[in-house]
Amino acid sequence: MTGYIDLHCHWVVGIDDGVRTAADSRALLAGLAGAGFGKVIATPHMRPGMFDNTKGDLAAAYEATRAALEGAPGLPELALSSEHFFDDVVYERLMRGDALPYPGERAVLVELPTRAFPARLASRFADLRRKKKLRPVLAHPERYAPVWDDHAVLDPLLDGGAVLLLDVASLVGKYGRATQKCAELLLEEGYYYAACSDAHAPRDVEDVALGIERLHHALGLAEARDMLIEGPLSILEGRVDS
């Protein structure tokens, strides 16, 4: 299959822990195109204290990378959003409109601390839905220790309007056995709405491709297509509830 939509990728040069050069950005994007992705949305980190990027910083780095990629053959369609670390500072930016939701401004990618969830998380997700009309898209839930302990901790977040985004490389052990086991369980129990690459470098493409194969084997081609095409498209178009 082709035409996958990647909602989570770090191909913007020099702005976070993703690619460092335009050559690596080209190689990463070409590799993802070869793995079946027809659209790849950049989601560089917005994480105060680690990656102190503002909306303007990310937009400028994106435009510079786009210019460096101009004319490169075989690349997927490109767009910009951000991976928002859900602390108080970034939450306030989201509520003020100083963050970078997905194109169309119907959903926003968020990540959480790996060891403990923030206080009032479900209610803040509900606030994003009610006040800003933004659906939270939770990055790599399989990496969070509270989910390893009891995946029912995700239920209040889903009730608050969130959808869950699988990093396909988790299915082949890229982040360790605990993460792989959690991803397999969440997939089996139908927790995920969509899947992505979360690729940071050209070397990640092999794991992404293997993860897509594992997804096909686990779900079958039709359901895998839903995770890689229909799910992401529904998120971008605001059709999750339909």
KOLPA-300384 format. One record per residue (C-alpha): residue number from 0; x, y, z. Coordinates in steps of 0.5 Angstrom, whole numbers, plus 500, padded with zeros to 3 digits. Example, Ala and Ser with C-alpha at 12.3 -4.5 7.8 and 13.67 -1.06 7.14 Angstrom:
2
R; pos; c1; c2; c3
R; 0; 525; 491; 516 $
R; 1; 527; 498; 514 $
This chain:
242
R; pos; c1; c2; c3
R; 0; 500; 500; 500 $
R; 1; 502; 507; 499 $
R; 2; 499; 514; 501 $
R; 3; 500; 513; 508 $
R; 4; 500; 520; 512 $
R; 5; 505; 521; 518 $
R; 6; 503; 525; 523 $
R; 7; 509; 525; 527 $
R; 8; 516; 526; 524 $
R; 9; 523; 530; 526 $
R; 10; 525; 532; 519 $
R; 11; 526; 539; 520 $
R; 12; 534; 541; 521 $
R; 13; 537; 543; 527 $
R; 14; 531; 545; 531 $
R; 15; 531; 539; 536 $
R; 16; 533; 532; 537 $
R; 17; 532; 530; 529 $
R; 18; 536; 531; 523 $
R; 19; 542; 535; 523 $
R; 20; 543; 537; 516 $
R; 21; 539; 538; 510 $
R; 22; 542; 532; 507 $
R; 23; 539; 527; 512 $
R; 24; 533; 531; 512 $
R; 25; 532; 529; 504 $
R; 26; 535; 522; 506 $
R; 27; 529; 521; 511 $
R; 28; 524; 524; 507 $
R; 29; 526; 519; 501 $
R; 30; 526; 513; 506 $
R; 31; 519; 515; 508 $
R; 32; 516; 516; 501 $
R; 33; 519; 509; 500 $
R; 34; 516; 506; 506 $
R; 35; 509; 508; 503 $
R; 36; 508; 515; 506 $
R; 37; 505; 520; 501 $
R; 38; 505; 526; 506 $
R; 39; 509; 527; 512 $
R; 40; 508; 533; 517 $
R; 41; 514; 535; 521 $
R; 42; 513; 535; 529 $
R; 43; 519; 538; 532 $
R; 44; 519; 539; 539 $
R; 45; 516; 545; 543 $
R; 46; 519; 543; 550 $
R; 47; 521; 549; 555 $
R; 48; 527; 547; 558 $
R; 49; 530; 542; 553 $
R; 50; 528; 545; 546 $
R; 51; 526; 552; 548 $
R; 52; 522; 553; 541 $
R; 53; 517; 558; 540 $
R; 54; 512; 558; 534 $
R; 55; 516; 563; 530 $
R; 56; 522; 559; 531 $
R; 57; 519; 552; 529 $
R; 58; 516; 556; 523 $
R; 59; 522; 559; 521 $
R; 60; 526; 553; 521 $
R; 61; 521; 549; 517 $
R; 62; 521; 554; 512 $
R; 63; 529; 554; 512 $
R; 64; 529; 546; 511 $
R; 65; 523; 547; 506 $
R; 66; 528; 551; 502 $
R; 67; 534; 547; 502 $
R; 68; 529; 541; 500 $
R; 69; 527; 545; 494 $
R; 70; 527; 541; 487 $
R; 71; 529; 534; 491 $
R; 72; 526; 528; 487 $
R; 73; 521; 523; 490 $
R; 74; 519; 527; 497 $
R; 75; 512; 526; 500 $
R; 76; 508; 532; 501 $
R; 77; 510; 536; 507 $
R; 78; 507; 540; 512 $
R; 79; 508; 543; 519 $
R; 80; 506; 542; 526 $
R; 81; 509; 541; 533 $
R; 82; 510; 536; 538 $
R; 83; 508; 539; 544 $
R; 84; 510; 537; 551 $
R; 85; 504; 538; 556 $
R; 86; 507; 542; 561 $
R; 87; 504; 549; 564 $
R; 88; 507; 553; 559 $
R; 89; 505; 549; 553 $
R; 90; 498; 548; 555 $
R; 91; 498; 556; 556 $
R; 92; 501; 557; 549 $
R; 93; 495; 552; 546 $
R; 94; 490; 556; 550 $
R; 95; 493; 563; 547 $
R; 96; 494; 560; 540 $
R; 97; 501; 561; 541 $
R; 98; 502; 553; 539 $
R; 99; 502; 549; 532 $
R; 100; 496; 545; 532 $
R; 101; 496; 540; 526 $
R; 102; 494; 544; 519 $
R; 103; 487; 545; 519 $
R; 104; 487; 547; 527 $
R; 105; 483; 541; 529 $
R; 106; 488; 537; 533 $
R; 107; 494; 538; 536 $
R; 108; 500; 533; 538 $
R; 109; 502; 532; 545 $
R; 110; 507; 528; 549 $
R; 111; 507; 527; 556 $
R; 112; 513; 526; 562 $
R; 113; 515; 518; 561 $
R; 114; 514; 517; 569 $
R; 115; 508; 520; 571 $
R; 116; 502; 524; 568 $
R; 117; 501; 531; 570 $
R; 118; 495; 533; 574 $
R; 119; 488; 535; 572 $
R; 120; 490; 532; 565 $
R; 121; 484; 529; 563 $
R; 122; 480; 536; 564 $
R; 123; 485; 540; 561 $
R; 124; 484; 535; 555 $
R; 125; 477; 537; 555 $
R; 126; 478; 544; 556 $
R; 127; 482; 544; 549 $
R; 128; 476; 540; 546 $
R; 129; 471; 545; 549 $
R; 130; 475; 552; 549 $
R; 131; 479; 551; 543 $
R; 132; 476; 546; 539 $
R; 133; 483; 542; 538 $
R; 134; 483; 534; 539 $
R; 135; 489; 532; 543 $
R; 136; 493; 527; 539 $
R; 137; 497; 523; 544 $
R; 138; 504; 521; 542 $
R; 139; 507; 514; 543 $
R; 140; 502; 512; 549 $
R; 141; 506; 506; 549 $
R; 142; 512; 509; 552 $
R; 143; 509; 512; 559 $
R; 144; 510; 508; 565 $
R; 145; 503; 509; 568 $
R; 146; 501; 506; 562 $
R; 147; 505; 500; 563 $
R; 148; 502; 499; 570 $
R; 149; 495; 499; 568 $
R; 150; 493; 501; 561 $
R; 151; 486; 503; 564 $
R; 152; 489; 510; 566 $
R; 153; 488; 512; 558 $
R; 154; 481; 511; 559 $
R; 155; 479; 518; 562 $
R; 156; 484; 521; 557 $
R; 157; 480; 518; 551 $
R; 158; 473; 520; 555 $
R; 159; 476; 527; 555 $
R; 160; 477; 527; 547 $
R; 161; 484; 524; 546 $
R; 162; 486; 519; 541 $
R; 163; 492; 515; 541 $
R; 164; 498; 515; 536 $
R; 165; 502; 509; 535 $
R; 166; 509; 509; 534 $
R; 167; 510; 503; 529 $
R; 168; 517; 502; 531 $
R; 169; 515; 500; 538 $
R; 170; 512; 494; 535 $
R; 171; 519; 491; 533 $
R; 172; 523; 493; 540 $
R; 173; 526; 500; 538 $
R; 174; 525; 502; 545 $
R; 175; 525; 496; 549 $
R; 176; 521; 490; 551 $
R; 177; 516; 494; 556 $
R; 178; 514; 499; 550 $
R; 179; 514; 493; 545 $
R; 180; 509; 489; 550 $
R; 181; 505; 495; 551 $
R; 182; 504; 497; 544 $
R; 183; 502; 490; 542 $
R; 184; 497; 490; 548 $
R; 185; 494; 497; 546 $
R; 186; 494; 495; 539 $
R; 187; 490; 488; 541 $
R; 188; 485; 492; 545 $
R; 189; 483; 497; 540 $
R; 190; 486; 503; 543 $
R; 191; 490; 506; 537 $
R; 192; 487; 511; 532 $
R; 193; 492; 512; 528 $
R; 194; 500; 510; 527 $
R; 195; 506; 514; 525 $
R; 196; 513; 514; 524 $
R; 197; 516; 518; 529 $
R; 198; 523; 518; 525 $
R; 199; 528; 522; 527 $
R; 200; 534; 520; 522 $
R; 201; 535; 516; 516 $
R; 202; 537; 510; 520 $
R; 203; 530; 510; 523 $
R; 204; 527; 508; 516 $
R; 205; 528; 501; 517 $
R; 206; 525; 500; 523 $
R; 207; 519; 504; 521 $
R; 208; 518; 499; 515 $
R; 209; 519; 493; 519 $
R; 210; 514; 496; 524 $
R; 211; 509; 497; 518 $
R; 212; 510; 490; 516 $
R; 213; 508; 488; 523 $
R; 214; 502; 492; 523 $
R; 215; 500; 489; 517 $
R; 216; 501; 482; 520 $
R; 217; 497; 484; 527 $
R; 218; 491; 487; 523 $
R; 219; 491; 485; 516 $
R; 220; 491; 490; 510 $
R; 221; 484; 493; 511 $
R; 222; 485; 495; 518 $
R; 223; 493; 497; 517 $
R; 224; 490; 502; 512 $
R; 225; 485; 505; 517 $
R; 226; 491; 506; 522 $
R; 227; 496; 509; 516 $
R; 228; 491; 513; 512 $
R; 229; 484; 514; 514 $
R; 230; 485; 515; 521 $
R; 231; 490; 520; 520 $
R; 232; 486; 524; 515 $
R; 233; 480; 523; 520 $
R; 234; 484; 527; 525 $
R; 235; 486; 532; 520 $
R; 236; 479; 533; 517 $
R; 237; 476; 533; 524 $
R; 238; 472; 527; 523 $
R; 239; 474; 523; 529 $
R; 240; 467; 523; 532 $
R; 241; 463; 521; 525 $
